[in-house]
């Protein structure tokens, strides 16, 4: 089960409407690499709002509105879909409604 902060991150990321961003964060799951928490630490944004923290994470992963090519190429998206696809779908549907 995610922490309250992790749930806030996921809900904020869902606002961007990009499934891959959600899958990436779900794979990070609050660990100290790859996800929002790592970006926050690296950029010294610990005191920033959740919205600002997620925006920094999204900008770090994206280029021209899509996942940067180096991240996209090095990720097994099929595996992430198998593991986290249902959760990503639920989060995206919540945003739509």
ZIBELCOR-V536522 format. One record per residue. N is the residue number from 1. RES is the residue in one letter. PHI is phi in whole degrees, 0 to 359 (999 if undefined). PSI is psi in whole degrees, 0 to 359 (999 if undefined). D_FIRST is the distance of its C-alpha to the first C-alpha in Angstrom with 1 decimal. Layout:
N,RES,PHI,PSI,D_FIRST ; N,RES,PHI,PSI,D_FIRST
This chain:
1,X,999,136,0.0 ; 2,X,286,155,3.8 ; 3,X,286,169,6.6 ; 4,X,300,319,9.3 ; 5,X,295,317,11.4 ; 6,X,298,319,9.4 ; 7,X,296,320,9.2 ; 8,X,298,317,12.9 ; 9,X,301,312,13.6 ; 10,X,297,317,12.5 ; 11,X,296,320,14.5 ; 12,X,291,319,17.4 ; 13,X,297,322,17.5 ; 14,X,301,332,17.7 ; 15,X,300,334,20.8 ; 16,X,283,344,22.6 ; 17,X,71,16,22.4 ; 18,X,252,114,22.1 ; 19,X,302,318,19.9 ; 20,X,297,324,20.3 ; 21,X,298,318,19.0 ; 22,X,294,314,15.7 ; 23,X,301,318,15.6 ; 24,X,299,312,16.6 ; 25,X,293,321,13.9 ; 26,X,298,323,11.1 ; 27,X,292,324,13.0 ; 28,X,290,321,13.1 ; 29,X,44,49,9.4 ; 30,X,78,359,10.6 ; 31,X,289,169,13.1 ; 32,X,273,23,16.6 ; 33,X,219,153,18.2 ; 34,X,73,324,18.7 ; 35,X,264,196,16.3 ; 36,X,301,315,16.8 ; 37,X,300,323,16.4 ; 38,X,291,319,19.1 ; 39,X,296,317,21.3 ; 40,X,301,313,21.1 ; 41,X,296,314,22.2 ; 42,X,298,325,24.9 ; 43,X,261,1,26.3 ; 44,X,66,39,26.1 ; 45,X,257,25,24.3 ; 46,X,303,328,22.2 ; 47,X,265,2,24.0 ; 48,X,283,163,23.9 ; 49,X,290,161,22.2 ; 50,X,303,319,18.9 ; 51,X,301,315,21.4 ; 52,X,294,321,23.6 ; 53,X,296,315,20.9 ; 54,X,293,321,19.6 ; 55,X,300,318,23.3 ; 56,X,296,318,24.1 ; 57,X,298,312,21.4 ; 58,X,299,315,22.6 ; 59,X,296,326,26.2 ; 60,X,293,323,25.5 ; 61,X,274,336,24.3 ; 62,X,259,157,26.8 ; 63,X,211,126,30.6 ; 64,X,56,37,32.6 ; 65,X,82,356,29.6 ; 66,X,237,164,28.1 ; 67,X,301,132,26.1 ; 68,X,304,145,28.6 ; 69,X,304,319,30.5 ; 70,X,296,326,29.7 ; 71,X,286,317,25.9 ; 72,X,299,314,26.5 ; 73,X,295,327,28.9 ; 74,X,267,10,26.7 ; 75,X,244,136,23.6 ; 76,X,271,85,23.0 ; 77,X,296,328,21.9 ; 78,X,297,319,22.4 ; 79,X,294,317,19.9 ; 80,X,296,323,17.3 ; 81,X,298,316,18.2 ; 82,X,299,318,17.7 ; 83,X,280,321,14.3 ; 84,X,233,4,12.9 ; 85,X,301,317,15.8 ; 86,X,297,318,14.6 ; 87,X,294,318,11.8 ; 88,X,299,317,14.5 ; 89,X,299,314,16.9 ; 90,X,301,314,15.0 ; 91,X,296,317,14.6 ; 92,X,293,323,18.3 ; 93,X,293,324,19.5 ; 94,X,298,321,18.1 ; 95,X,292,322,20.1 ; 96,X,294,328,23.1 ; 97,X,270,999,23.3
